[in-house]
Amino acid sequence: MSAPPYSYSYIFKYIIIGDMGVGKSCLLHQFTEKKFMSDCPHTIGVEFGTRIIEVCGQQIKLQIWDTAGQERFRAVTRSYYRGAAGALMVYDTTRRSTYNHLSSWLTDTRNLTNSSTVIFLIGNKSDLKDQRDVAYEEAKQFADENGLMFVEASAKTGDNVEEAFVETAKKIFQRIQDGRLDLNATESGVQHKPSQPGRTTLTDQSPKNTCTC
Amino acid sequence: MNGLLVNSYGCSYDYNLKSEFEEPEPCLKRIKKSHYYTWPRRQKFSKKRKVSQIIHQIKLERAISEIDLKFENSKNICNYLNHECFNRNVSKTEKKNYCFRKYHIKLTPTNLEKTTEKVSLTENNIERKISATNNENRNNAKNIPSDEIFFNENKLGIIRILKNWKLGSDNNSKNYQGNSYAYSDSRSSVSSINTVNENDNSSSCSDVSFSTSKMLKNYEHQNKIISSSHLIHLQRPESLPPKPIVEQIKHQKEYEKMVNDLKKKEREGDIRQKKKNDDRLKEEERLTQATRMWLSEILPNWCQMKNNKKTQNLWWNGLPPRVRGKVWSLSIGNTLNITKEKYLTCVKKSKDILKTGSKDSLQMNENYEHSVELIRLDISRTFPHLCIFQQGGPYYEVLHSLLGAYVCYQPEIGYVQGMSFIAAVLLLNMEELDAFICFANMLNKPCHKAFYSLDVQKMRHYYLAYSDLLRVNIYDLYKHVNETCLSPDLYLVDWVYTLFSKSMNLDLACRIWDLIVRDGENFIFRAALGIMHLSKNELLKMDFLRAAQYLTKLPDDICPNRLFKSISCIRMNNGLFTFEDLLNNYAELIN
């Protein structure tokens, strides 16, 4: 129950979006737990994940919103985009339809977030090579045309998962330093927290037996 | 042989199903290395056997109680093991011995009693030991009748583990099974409970003696001394320089403190365990009586009895699983007048759509027949831990056709994620047709209709009315969630769509369902407020993220009685306004 004894300087809000069954929750689970959950129940509404990463010497806490993927749920999930600093847009490399819907996800993201939001495109299930339905080049081209960062990843093997989350954070951090992302804007998706070393550590650390020999 | 301080710490070496002996791990890690101990030498082989059998019995007891403890809070032994073993890259031999090796044998109260005994290992002492152990165990068996239940459960648990030992070769698993019986049987003979598996007795006995004698040989080979109760030898081996007296006293004191602490801990654990057993027995007793009552009195006279106060009370305390489906079905009713024919037609239609595709319906507005194609993606992701809805599982097809039929029955709603959880819970409690009838009727009620047709406006009215009640009932929590920006929709969406079945323990969710069918949909929000009430203290300490995570994945060990006590504290009105009034007010206000 106790909070990890970390201190961090920033909180970045991420949102993971994409069609149902593309593996959004699995990507999140792989990122936060470093494990593949072969049978995770589908998300209803929204679920949350968190992890602290280090970017450019700064401890950054990612607050990740993992949304339900069904098209009709968008009526509900649209309210979750607000104030996201990063949006991970996921499609399934083995199901073309999920790729075809990207443009509508992109429209939503652009409309519902601010201009400084970093959008990262992830082609999930890259381990299923023989079932591939969307070519890398094609997706890469789509990403380039729309100015998105792009990677093919696999929540199963963990391939590129870490990279996707961390690269997004780097980009956001870069934007903060460039001044493109205004920390004081209400919906920047970034909270600056001065580190409070010791405060959490003191309260949360339970006295452990120390070995004297 | 030296005078020995007998102590039961010594026996924490890996307990191995295979009789291969391994070097005993230096006993309890809690004991400092400077407390030297050795194993007493055995003189006669015939005694060895008796002694070793006692050791074995004690170890069995411990191993089993250890597993008990291990899984006290874990619902699913198999999952645990599968998860533990197969997620790691363990070698084959490791896997083979994993199950019991994992659970080091630790102290039990019985053995703690012996820690202060001083026993020199003469024949008399051994005999005394044997009879003492037997008496003790007999007494234990008398005092704790529920022991038997536990024993059976453990046995089942072990067998379940073995059945799930998918990766092990057939030979291995056979071996394990044999040995697991050996475990249970020796335990049953120890505690004089000869309940099960008399058939396996002979083989298990031979197993036991075989393994122990082999162990002893190994010990002898290593010139170590063994005793019935695992000794700590305070005299240091000659090869080492003598311990200063101050240090010796200090160690002795530390050692005594450790023993006392452990004793205390064990005693507390014991009391807790006993209480748990008693509670469980009481609950079982209650359920048996309730089942009898429901079957013999209430169900035959449903119409007269259902509103009766006694019935309502019985209902509040949870429906027995045996009558749950029936009561739900009667209580939900069938205002939509769905017939078997209608259901079958819908199933057929959905299958046709799946085969041919739904080209024309795609163009139509307000028709979600094509959503039948999405169902497939969610079935195996419905209660995956139950392993019955996945492809090839016993309920895959049924759940698929039920949801497919619903899409064709209500094309203006179609399939919406979350439905599969409701349908699955119904299927777990009743037959397919009844489940469909209940499903369609439940979703026809205003709240679910609003949510499943994704009427965002109406959903908002529910959140607002809920927030009002949260303010009225638990003001400080209301303030806290407002401050942390934890809006109710973040968790209510999940709770309402799946009626709690996804975010909490299924048994408890079913108990909430009992009352949702009894009191109507408003109970969803009452239960939600009850959960908030129960977790108030925890939530007040949490920030946005942790609270959101907590609420979307509620802890597995919520105590049903406490939750229902919290729920009973919840008022469903704000002054003169009932929940419906609040909903209507917001509907008017916003429109």
Interface residues (C-beta under 8 A of the other chain):
Chain A: M1 A3 M20 G21 K35 D39 C40 P41 H42 T43 I44 G45 V46 E47 F48 G49 T50 Q63 A68 G69 Q70 R72 F73 A75 V76 S79 C213
Chain B: K32 K33 S34 N87 Y368 S371 L374 L377 D378 S380 R381 T382 F383 P384 H385 Q390 G414 V416 Q417 G418 S420 F421 L454 V456 M459 D489 L490 Y491 V493 D494 Y497 T498 K502 E538 F544 L545 R546 A548 Q549 T552 K553
